[in-house]
Amino acid sequence: MKKYYLLIIIAVFFVAVGFRKQNLEDKVNATLQTAIQQYTYLSKQVTLGKYPKTYSVDKNKLETSDSGWWCSGFYPGTLLYLVEAKGTPELKKEALNVLGDLKKEQFNTTTHDLGFMMFCSFGNAERLNPSKEYEDILMNSAKSLATRFNPKIGCIKSWDSAPWNHASKDESPVIIDNMMNLELLFWATKHSGDSTYYKIAVQHADKTMINHFRKDYSSYHEVVYDNETGKVAKQITNQGAADDSSWARGQGWGLYGYTVMYRETKDTKYLKQAQNIANYILNHPNMPKDKIPYWDFNAPNIPNALRDSSAASLIASALLELGGYVGKKEETRYYDTAKTILSNLLTPEYIATVGTNGGFLLKHGVGNMPNKTEIDTPLSYGDYYLVEAMLRYKMLIKMNKEFK
């Protein structure tokens, strides 16, 4: 009799576990459908040349930018991901129209964010539908990005010098976000055979690994270098709570960036770096149980500090890739954490209902708290990395049914 009851308990346990796992897959499929409806709605709110940035709930106003803003690639990139997921002709048409406007930025040498702008957009377009036009645009974009590399420093300069970024005309600021722009350079070397771009990416990542990271593998947001000597002048923040705090999205940029570095170089020092960053994030005592991080791990009013859904989606996407490069124990931990993040993001607390949120999918992002801009709002990059994470989750299910 005891054995009989034990079998029933075991059976109920596996049914419950199976339901929970299947429930996440159902959530992903339902959220992708919501995303299609939202982006169909969003596409009707903007005219060509206007790129959705965020939505102000208080003002009931959609905020947009021109193509030169660092977020311009996320809107067409998200559209292309949704086309890839569901094959929606209307969204494909909108994406192609937007790309036609965005392509002029291939010659923009005033920004370090050409990876965000051009690879999240044209990189996906070229991957899904290779063409010489897309290849030429991406090569020109890589050439433009490479002009910002300072060999004395060994890094690609971030913002052009201005008082607000704490760098003088004789200095160069470099932000952790810049790790996300290196993937474009790797593509350029693979496409052209010219190792220049590869070498720039490696030098930038190596110097960032030395000067951006503390002993516990948390990251400064910004490092300011002297242009002539290449020495570090300052290690500070622009968007975090304090110079020595851990701005959540910044930790995500580093995690994602070094995961890409390992993928593209197969150099294990980058894999180790990505794992160390992951362990810092996942082991942090201020990481909530639901794995949706506060906007800064050292925010002053935890546990009442705002969460940052964009950081959560970015971290989830990075962990889903990183899990494929490590041993079974770490793989399980990274995948389980990513699934926990997705399970908690894909709820009414964070996912907008159709026709609300200005047309964006994800709620409760934090853009720049110190500057008091884009606070507790949707963010175009939050949507992009959430959709990417969902597609990565679906791909892992397809490759391995046990992953569910």
Protein Blocks (a to p, Z undefined) as FASTA:
>chain_A
ZZmmmmmmmmmmmmmmmmmmmmmmmmmmmmmmmmmmmmmmmmmmpcehiacfbdcfklop
acdddfkbmklmmmmmmmmmmmmmnopaklmmmmmmmmmmmmmmmmpckbfklmmmmmmm
mmmmmmmmgcfklmmmmmmmmmmmmmmpcfknopacfddddfklopafkbccddfklmmm
mmmmmmmmmmnopaklmmmmmmmmmmmmmmmpcfkopacfbdcddfklopafbdcdfkbm
bfklccfklmmmmmmmmmmmmmmnopaklmmmmmmmmmmmmmpmklcfklpacfbfkbfk
bckbccdfklmmmmmmmmmmmmmmmcfklmmmmmmmmmmmmmmmmpfklmccehianopa
bghiafblmnopaihiadfklmmmmmmmmmmmmmmmmmomklZZ
